[in-house]
Amino acid sequence: MTRFITIGLLETAGLTPAMVALDAMIKAARVQVLQVELNDLCGVVIKIHGATADVHTAIAAGRCAAERMRGQPVATILNRVAENAVPAIDSPEEFSPLIQQTVVFRGDNFNFNESVNQCPYLPMNQSPPPALGFIETQGFTAVFEAIDTACKAASVEVAGKEKLGGGFVTVIIQGELSAVSSAIAAGKEKVEGLGKLIAAHVIARPSEAVLKLLPKL
C-alpha cells in the first residue's frame, strides 16, 4: 500500500448501500479497489486508490449514493499514508468464525481490466446481467419472504446472499432491468411485520467491480 499516494475510505451501514456507493465511485472516476472489509456489526468499508482528484471525485459520488440509501456513510481521504500506519489499514485476508465468512476482500486479487467473460462471478462466455437487485433486511424471515415474492413476481435469478452480523441479511437477484425492478418492488412490500427493511435497490448496468465483489451462494 505504500506506493499509493491517495487512498479513499467510505464506510456504510449495510451491504446494499456499500455496493451502490462502489458502483457510483467506479463509474464517476478512474479509481481502483484496494479492499472491501466487513465487520460483525453490519458495517462495510470500501478502500479505493487513484490520482488525488479522481479519489476526491469518487468518494463524493459514493458518499452521495450511500446517503440516498440511508447508509449512514462516513468518508475520508488519506494523502501520503504514513508507512508505519500501513499495517492497520492494509488488512490481511481474514475469515470470521462469528459470521462464518470471509470479511476482507482484497482488490489485488482481481484484475479490473480483464474482460467481463473472464469475471469469476460469471460462467464462461456469459455477459454481465443488465441489472442487479438488492433486498437487505434485519432478520432472516423477512428476507426469505421478500425474495420468494420477488422471484414469483418476475423472471429473475438469485445471484448471492450475504450476512453482515447484527441480523443484517442481503439477497441479490439478477436479470433484465424491468424484471429486476418489478421483483424488488414486489419483494420489499413483504418485509413489513416480519423484520426491518434496510434497503431495496436496483443497479442498472452494474460495474465490473461490483460484479467481482458480489457474495456467492
Residue pairs with C-beta under 8 A, 6 or more apart in sequence:
1 7
1 34
1 81
1 86
1 89
1 90
2 81
2 83
2 86
4 34
4 49
4 81
5 52
5 79
5 80
5 81
6 49
6 50
6 51
6 52
6 55
6 77
6 78
6 79
7 34
7 47
7 48
7 49
7 55
7 77
7 78
7 81
7 89
8 25
8 31
8 47
8 48
8 49
8 50
8 55
8 56
8 58
8 59
8 62
8 75
8 76
8 77
8 78
9 45
9 46
9 47
9 59
9 75
9 76
9 77
9 78
10 18
10 21
10 25
10 45
10 46
10 48
10 59
10 62
10 63
10 66
10 73
10 74
10 75
11 43
11 44
11 45
11 46
11 73
11 74
11 75
12 18
12 21
12 43
12 44
12 45
12 46
12 66
12 69
12 71
12 72
12 73
13 42
13 43
13 44
13 71
13 72
14 42
14 44
14 69
14 71
14 136
14 164
14 168
14 170
14 198
14 199
15 44
15 134
15 136
15 162
15 164
15 168
15 170
15 215
16 69
16 71
16 134
16 136
16 170
16 198
16 199
16 200
16 201
17 44
17 65
17 66
17 69
17 70
17 71
17 73
17 199
18 36
18 44
18 46
18 66
18 71
19 134
19 203
19 210
19 213
19 214
20 65
20 66
20 68
20 69
20 71
20 134
20 201
20 203
21 46
21 62
21 63
21 65
21 66
21 69
21 71
21 73
22 33
22 36
22 46
22 62
22 207
22 209
22 210
22 213
23 65
23 203
23 206
23 207
23 209
23 210
24 61
24 62
24 64
24 65
25 31
25 46
25 48
25 58
25 59
25 61
25 62
26 33
26 58
26 207
26 208
26 209
26 210
27 61
27 207
28 57
28 58
28 60
28 61
28 62
29 50
29 53
29 54
29 55
29 57
29 58
29 61
30 50
30 51
30 54
31 48
31 49
31 50
31 54
31 55
31 58
32 48
32 49
32 50
32 107
32 112
33 46
33 47
33 48
33 107
33 110
33 112
33 209
33 213
34 47
34 48
34 49
34 90
34 106
34 107
34 108
35 46
35 47
35 90
35 91
35 104
35 105
35 106
35 107
36 44
36 45
36 46
36 47
36 104
36 105
36 107
36 213
37 44
37 45
37 47
37 91
37 103
37 104
37 105
38 44
38 96
38 99
38 101
38 103
38 104
38 164
38 165
39 103
39 165
40 96
40 98
40 99
40 103
40 164
40 165
40 166
41 165
41 166
42 164
42 165
42 166
42 167
42 168
43 164
44 164
46 62
47 89
47 107
48 55
48 58
48 59
49 55
50 58
52 77
52 79
55 77
56 77
59 75
59 77
62 73
62 75
63 73
63 75
66 72
66 73
67 73
69 199
69 201
70 199
71 199
78 89
81 89
91 104
92 104
93 102
93 104
93 106
94 102
94 103
94 104
95 101
95 102
95 103
96 102
96 103
98 165
99 163
99 164
99 165
100 163
101 162
101 163
101 215
105 213
110 209
110 212
112 208
112 209
112 212
116 122
116 127
116 128
116 208
116 211
117 124
117 125
117 126
117 127
119 128
119 208
119 211
119 212
120 212
121 159
121 211
121 212
121 214
121 216
122 128
122 211
128 206
128 208
128 211
129 159
129 174
129 175
129 206
130 175
130 176
130 177
130 180
130 204
130 205
131 174
131 175
131 176
131 177
131 179
131 180
131 181
131 202
131 203
131 204
131 205
131 206
132 159
132 172
132 173
132 174
132 180
132 202
132 203
132 206
132 210
132 214
133 150
133 156
133 172
133 173
133 174
133 175
133 180
133 181
133 183
133 184
133 200
133 201
133 202
133 203
134 170
134 171
134 172
134 184
134 199
134 200
134 201
134 202
134 203
135 143
135 146
135 147
135 150
135 170
135 171
135 173
135 184
135 187
135 188
135 191
135 197
135 199
135 200
136 143
136 168
136 169
136 170
136 171
136 197
136 198
136 199
136 200
137 143
137 146
137 168
137 169
137 191
137 194
137 195
137 196
137 197
137 198
138 166
138 167
138 168
138 169
138 195
138 196
138 198
139 167
139 169
139 194
139 195
139 196
140 169
140 195
141 194
141 195
142 190
142 191
142 194
142 195
142 196
142 197
143 169
143 170
143 171
143 191
143 195
145 190
145 191
145 194
146 171
146 187
146 188
146 190
146 191
146 200
147 158
147 171
147 173
147 187
149 186
149 187
149 189
149 190
150 156
150 173
150 183
150 184
150 186
150 187
151 158
151 173
151 183
152 186
153 182
153 183
153 185
153 186
153 187
154 175
154 178
154 179
154 180
154 182
154 183
154 186
155 175
155 176
155 179
156 173
156 174
156 175
156 179
156 180
156 183
157 173
157 174
157 175
158 171
158 172
158 173
158 217
159 172
159 173
159 174
159 214
159 217
160 171
160 172
160 214
160 215
160 216
160 217
161 169
161 170
161 171
161 172
161 215
161 217
162 169
162 170
162 172
162 215
163 169
164 170
168 198
170 198
170 199
170 215
172 214
172 215
173 180
173 183
173 184
174 180
175 183
177 202
177 204
180 202
181 202
184 200
184 201
184 202
185 200
187 200
188 197
188 200
191 197
203 210
